[in-house]
């Protein structure tokens, strides 16, 4: 928990407690350190995994894609701003990190946390169907955009 150092987050402490309990009970369980964080402001801000800079420092050939809420049906209907930014490795196509800004960012980042935890590729994640119109569908949209296959947002 908090005595193990930053980030000082309840959800990190819960996970570390579960890992400690499992190890005390005789199982071998490791804590991987993948901890999403969220800021409960307006707009909400959440992130998980590596930034583009950190990914490069760690030797990844990283790239990023940024999908704006201006191209997201629900956000347009509710007049909300925001975006999902994806960091991925160009060589392996693995999802490395993400930042979400806007409504429901703290829930949406959990999807991205799961993708990183499972070692998912952008291609694999892009095959998931999300309910429309939702804020979480921006996750699928940013995956499509990363592979230049977005139908709702075109970049040059």
C-alpha angles and dihedrals in degrees: 000000000000093000090064093065138255143015090057099205130145093224090054090050091050091053094046090049091052091049091049092049092050091051092048087052090056102261121123106234126160132205110229097196096232101144124166117211132202137192113210098215133116103293100029116229125202136167142175138183127003130350117225090256094049091046090055091047088054091053101259121140089229130188133177139216125196121200115193123216086229085081094045116098098217093047091049091049091050095040093238131151129213145101146221117231118196127199115199140164112252093206099050099019088228119155106244106172147339145199124205124192122182141040115351092007092141091056095040093053089061089067090053091047089056092050091052092045091052093047091241123178124227088247093054092046092048090061092065116103114223126198114260128253100027136118090236090063085076085078091064090042094055090049091054090046091052088060093042091248101113115137095185100048128033125196128189 
